[in-house]
Amino acid sequence: MKVAKGWRWFRPATLPKSAPVPPLRTEGSFETDWARKPWANTARDVFQELALLPAFRYLASPTIRGRERLRGLSEPIVVASNHVSHLDTAILLESLPLRFRHRVLVGAAADYFFTGKVRGNLAALAIGAFPVERKRASAASARLAVRLVQEGWNLILFPEGGRSDDAWLQELKPGAAFVAARAKRPLVPMWITGTEHLLPRGSKRPRRGRVDVLIGDPLYPRDGEDARELHARFEEALKRLATEATTDWWQALRAPDGDPYGPDAARWRRVWARGEAPGRAKSRWK
């Protein structure tokens, strides 16, 4: 009888028909520690600086504002942004100074990137991805993220938990604030505009265009402040960045709670876009 010899790099070894098929690694058990070893980090730097980021610059012609807000900021930091496209990771990497970029990891959806060995390993190596459970609160994901920050890694997290369908902000989950509060490190809000046109959700082929990123002031956890309070400050800061990105700094400063349209703006905008708002007829062209 042929004996299985364990997992190869990208696929399992051949098993006898009588043997039970081992399950794929789940989000809680997918091993990514190897991708944070010095050789893997060096390989990732080379790939990003020579291939990924030059290709993105050609595709997106990015404009980055607010880099001066990162001056004097010590590592590690937690970066949290809105999420509208798979290109968001590339623009956030491009936005970070070299001293942050060369030691940064990305929280990626466990149920999307880490359901198979090939995709999970490629994501871990190429962008430093590690699995984050987005459909429910996961103590394992939270502990891993906090441990990585405590080990000196900068993190990129997407608090919405997934890409927005219409580029409006979805409900923000408190994971990024929890990590920053527990590790006592700065939480940096960023707002991305334009990647939803270059690679919309569901699209396979990117197209050229322009992308803007606005970097906000770092939020430092205060003495005695818990994750919920830091999350509330972050949510307001992110809404102000969204307003500033579409208007100006003064209008964003004057907006109540950072949102000039009120807390239900995104919901009503989606209702209006579907033609369900009172007094609005659905488009005959759809």
C-alpha positions, 0 to 999 in steps of 0.5 A, spaced: 500 500 500 502 506 498 503 511 504 502 518 504 508 522 506 505 529 508 503 535 505 508 538 499 508 545 498 502 547 494 498 540 494 497 534 498 501 528 497 497 522 494 493 518 499 490 511 498 483 511 497 481 507 503 484 513 507 480 519 510 481 525 506 484 531 511 480 537 511 483 544 508 486 548 513 481 553 516 482 560 517 484 559 525 489 554 523 492 556 517 500 557 518 503 564 516 509 564 520 514 562 515 512 568 511 514 573 516 521 570 517 527 574 514 528 571 507 520 571 506 520 578 508 526 580 503 523 576 498 516 580 499 520 587 499 523 585 492 517 583 489 513 589 492 518 594 490 520 591 483 514 589 480 507 590 485 508 598 486 511 600 479 505 596 476 500 600 480 503 606 479 503 605 472 495 603 473 493 608 478 497 615 478 496 615 485 496 622 489 497 621 496 496 627 501 497 627 508 504 624 509 506 629 513 502 627 519 506 621 519 512 624 521 515 623 527 511 617 528 515 611 531 513 603 529 509 599 529 503 602 527 496 600 525 493 603 519 485 602 518 482 604 511 475 604 507 475 598 503 472 598 495 477 594 491 482 589 491 487 594 489 486 598 496 492 594 499 497 596 494 495 603 494 496 603 502 503 600 501 504 605 496 502 611 501 507 608 507 514 611 507 519 606 506 521 605 514 514 602 515 512 599 508 518 594 509 515 591 515 508 591 514 503 585 514 495 585 511 489 582 515 486 578 509 479 575 509 480 568 512 474 565 508 476 568 501 484 568 501 485 562 506 480 557 503 486 553 499 493 552 500 495 556 493 492 562 494 493 562 502 501 561 501 501 566 495 498 572 499 502 571 505 508 571 501 506 577 496 503 582 501 504 579 508 497 577 509 495 573 515 488 570 516 482 575 519 475 572 521 470 577 518 464 574 519 464 573 526 468 575 532 474 571 533 479 571 539 484 567 535 484 573 530 485 578 535 490 575 539 494 574 532 494 581 530 495 584 537 501 579 537 504 581 531 504 588 533 507 587 539 513 583 535 514 590 531 510 589 525 506 594 522 499 592 520 494 594 515 486 592 517 480 594 513 474 595 519 469 594 514 470 587 513 469 586 506 469 591 500 463 596 499 459 595 493 458 602 492 464 606 495 460 608 501 462 606 508 459 600 511 458 599 518 465 599 521 467 593 526 472 595 532 477 590 531 483 595 528 481 599 535 481 593 539 488 591 536 491 598 537 488 599 544 491 592 546 498 594 543 498 601 545 500 603 538 497 609 534 491 607 529 492 611 523 486 612 519 486 613 511 481 614 506 481 611 499 478 614 493 478 611 486 480 604 486 473 602 485 473 604 478 480 601 477 478 594 479 470 594 481 468 588 486 466 582 481 471 585 476 477 581 473 481 586 469 483 592 472 483 599 468 487 605 468 485 611 472 487 615 478 487 614 485 487 618 491 489 617 498 488 621 504 492 620 511 489 622 517 492 624 524 494 618 528 490 616 534 493 615 540 490 610 545 489 615 551 490 612 559 484 608 561 481 608 554 478 602 552 477 599 545 470 602 544 472 609 546 478 609 541 473 605 535 468 611 536 474 616 535 476 612 529 469 612 526 469 620 527 476 621 524 474 616 518 468 620 516 471 626 517 477 624 512 471 622 507 468 629 507 475 632 506 477 628 500 470 630 497 470 637 499 476 640 503 479 640 510 474 646 513 468 643 511 470 636 514 472 640 521 465 643 521 461 637 519 457 634 525 461 627 527 465 628 521 459 626 517 455 632 513 449 628 511 448 624 518 449 617 520 444 614 515 447 617 509 450 611 506 443 607 507 439 612 504 444 613 498 443 606 497 436 606 497 436 612 492 440 608 487 436 602 487 430 607 485 426 605 491 426 612 494 419 615 495 417 620 489 423 617 485 421 612 479 426 607 477 430 608 471 427 605 464 434 604 462 436 598 467 
